[in-house]
Amino acid sequence: MVPAVPALPRPLCPVCRARGRAPGPLAIEPGWRAADDDARTVEQGVLACGDAACGARLPVIDGVPVLVPDPDRYFAEAGVYVLARDDLDPAVADAVGRYLSGGSWYDAVRQHLSSYGRDHWGEFDPDDRDDPPCGSTGALVEAAIARAGVPDGPLAGTVVDLGCAAGGITRALADRTGGPVVGIDLSAPLARLARRALARGEVRYPRRRVGSVYDLRGFPVPRPRGSATVWIADALAVPLPDASAALVVAPNLLDCVADPAALLREIERLLMPGGMAVLTTPFDWSHAATPPPNWIGGRSIADGGPSLVTFVRQNSNLSPLVEESAVPWTVRLHDRATMTYSVRSLAVHKIVV
Ligand SMILES: C[S@@+](CC[C@H](N)C(=O)[O-])C[C@H]1O[C@@H](n2cnc3c(N)ncnc32)[C@H](O)[C@@H]1O
């Protein structure tokens, strides 16, 4: 008998939660369009909140729902990324990239797709045997999960991959646990890459050669063994119920959010008693992502240096397990440059009371 694939959770209304109302599940409005290859999957449609006082109507585009707490702000700031096309022929993308190069939004998007697309999926690219090896984040997360003693196989709740980027870790977690796994990212181009890989087994991404020269890579990848999906959502406002997650991973996300302590509180909210979370971070603070007062151990010598254990103890009731202080994490920039970070990695446990 073929084991049943666990059903994916239904998203709760992120707008209601942000406004302090009890969030109900969103429902797809009639008239939605199915994916070509799966009549049950929504390719385009609108997810509506049933609470008349809310009235949120959140679009699903290319199979990826936009589940953010402040849609007006998200679309004002990032609507261009949601609507930008990613199906240009290589020569056309190259011509556009020549004029929309260094410092432009297009260049930033292509760099992210290049770095995370390759690290998460490059192991399946038959023509990519280059250095650095692919799978750096996967190795980091796998090692942290193993150290924490998370059992192989099904878990009692949802698995959440916060800051899932190109979705390679989401896939690995679905293979490991059978799902359901939800990948969460605010970047529409990365979420689309992840969704196409998970749902269709196709990866297509621009791999940066040098400067504004990118090569389009396209290859099949194995679909995950278990159920997995990707939502455009804020890791600080995840549209899932309290105490619904058995495992949360947040690889290299803590130093990308405005409020790292709020991320920890959100992880604590999501975890069920006995649940585990894995955090890794290079503490690569930037003003653009995190206001300096929120940096952990990165403002002055008096801070005492970065420690995830101290941060967790000061900001949550989660129980820290082993902290690894210097695990390598590589991010390939282009043919001639790779950034190697030394990250801290910590597993935490939500105690059963
Ligand atoms: C440094 S990258 C790490 C990506 C991936 N976890 C890895 O380690 O390979 C951070 C990712 O988090 C996403 N991100 C940043 N802030 C976020 C937020 N508030 N909510 C969800 N995703 C966020 C970015 O779009 C990016 O994909």
The ligand as an SDF file (V2000), in Angstrom:
LIG
                    3D

 27 29  0  0  0  0  0  0  0  0999 V2000
   20.5510   34.8960    3.6860 C   0  0  0  0  0  0  0  0  0  0  0  0
   19.1900   34.2050    2.8190 S   0  0  0  0  0  0  0  0  0  0  0  0
   19.2340   32.5190    3.3730 C   0  0  0  0  0  0  0  0  0  0  0  0
   18.4490   31.6170    2.4590 C   0  0  0  0  0  0  0  0  0  0  0  0
   18.3960   30.1420    2.8730 C   0  0  0  0  0  0  0  0  0  0  0  0
   17.7380   29.9730    4.1500 N   0  0  0  0  0  0  0  0  0  0  0  0
   19.7730   29.5860    2.9300 C   0  0  0  0  0  0  0  0  0  0  0  0
   20.3630   29.5930    4.0360 O   0  0  0  0  0  0  0  0  0  0  0  0
   20.3180   29.1440    1.9010 O   0  0  0  0  0  0  0  0  0  0  0  0
   17.7840   34.8630    3.6820 C   0  0  0  0  0  0  0  0  0  0  0  0
   16.4370   34.5320    3.0330 C   0  0  0  0  0  0  0  0  0  0  0  0
   15.4020   35.0050    3.8830 O   0  0  0  0  0  0  0  0  0  0  0  0
   14.4470   35.7230    3.1390 C   0  0  0  0  0  0  0  0  0  0  0  0
   13.8610   36.6920    4.0730 N   0  0  0  0  0  0  0  0  0  0  0  0
   14.4080   37.8270    4.5700 C   0  0  0  0  0  0  0  0  0  0  0  0
   13.5590   38.4150    5.4440 N   0  0  0  0  0  0  0  0  0  0  0  0
   12.4680   37.6230    5.5080 C   0  0  0  0  0  0  0  0  0  0  0  0
   11.2540   37.6840    6.2480 C   0  0  0  0  0  0  0  0  0  0  0  0
   10.9770   38.6780    7.1020 N   0  0  0  0  0  0  0  0  0  0  0  0
   10.3440   36.7110    6.0610 N   0  0  0  0  0  0  0  0  0  0  0  0
   10.5770   35.6830    5.1900 C   0  0  0  0  0  0  0  0  0  0  0  0
   11.7220   35.5790    4.4700 N   0  0  0  0  0  0  0  0  0  0  0  0
   12.6410   36.5290    4.6340 C   0  0  0  0  0  0  0  0  0  0  0  0
   15.2140   36.3090    1.9790 C   0  0  0  0  0  0  0  0  0  0  0  0
   14.3690   36.5930    0.8890 O   0  0  0  0  0  0  0  0  0  0  0  0
   16.2090   35.1890    1.6920 C   0  0  0  0  0  0  0  0  0  0  0  0
   15.6680   34.2560    0.7960 O   0  0  0  0  0  0  0  0  0  0  0  0
  1  2  1  0
  2  3  1  0
  2 10  1  0
  3  4  1  0
  4  5  1  0
  5  6  1  0
  5  7  1  0
  7  8  2  0
  7  9  1  0
 10 11  1  0
 11 12  1  0
 11 26  1  0
 12 13  1  0
 13 14  1  0
 13 24  1  0
 14 15  1  0
 14 23  1  0
 15 16  2  0
 16 17  1  0
 17 18  1  0
 17 23  2  0
 18 19  1  0
 18 20  2  0
 20 21  1  0
 21 22  2  0
 22 23  1  0
 24 25  1  0
 24 26  1  0
 26 27  1  0
M  CHG  2   2   1   9  -1
M  END
$$$$
